[in-house]
C-alpha cells in the first residue's frame, strides 16, 4: 500500500475518525484493524478513511487495507503482519517490501523510553512505520527518519501527517 501524501488536510482528518472508532466502537475497531473482518458502519461517515485508502468499501461493508495501531493518543498505520487477504493457494504470503508491523513489546517501549530532550536532533534508522520517530518528535527539535524501503518511508510520512508531526520529522 502506498499512500497519496498530497492532501494533508484529508489525512489529518482521519485521526479524529480513528479516535472516535476506537473509543466508541472498540470491538468493531479491533475486528476491522486486527482481525481483518468486514464491518458494517451505517451511521458513521468513513469517507476520509476510504479516500486515504486506510479502508476500502465492499458493498455496504468496510475492510481495512492496513493495520492501525492505537498507541498513547497516536495512530500508526502499517502493513498487516499476516493478512488473511493475501493468499497464494492455502499459504498466506508477505511481500518483500512490506512494512513491519509494530512489535508489541519492543516498539512502544523504545518509542516511549527513548532519551530525547528538547532541541535534540534525532536520527531514526530503519524507521519502518515511523513509530519511534513519532514519539521522539514530541520532544526533539527535529527527527530524521530513514529506511531503505521506499514503502516504509511512505508509511512514516503518512503517519507523521496523520499525527500532526510532519513538520518535525
Steps between C-alpha positions, in 0.01 A plus 500: 500500500631841405319804634443820303665762721381810313179571693626556853167642616324178401764285671483707819119470506536122533646519851178624661301235313740225612484633856121496495494147359747383762326662797136443404517173304810327638384147414427601139832687486688189612302275264572737211867587555628187675278207395435637148126449523273688261285732711176692436492861624160645413495823695864600485678689220817313412553672164836659600632157600395365160645799312838456671484123436509403867171323424327374189130468454358163398125533445359628828806389701849635561828308492835620634779535245750558780534421866453805724653484846371739766787593729497775764276735305661428165394274215765314304420345163705205383464186292332202660760260632301214353200593287220252442433682173848434358495134408661286234311175514484403865803707599492852640784701347684821578652725239871564520447873555218472757544739788546316825219522743569651837663242722259491794756536779814647348373784280275674754759456773783645293278778366385610844830448685740652246716759669408804298517853629370831373710634210658158430550386143402134468592248233261204466668234290279230345193701600242263351161649581668787687373416849826589674533818293146602600566475871845658472353794306287597800817608682769544237564805290514283188497130412656351189331169423664282239448156350622313191139401425314775307169356618612542863587864433152547356345349815722711727405820315131407507514425873681828567225692317223294662636585844580866425877463522597537135683829565734335750576172318 
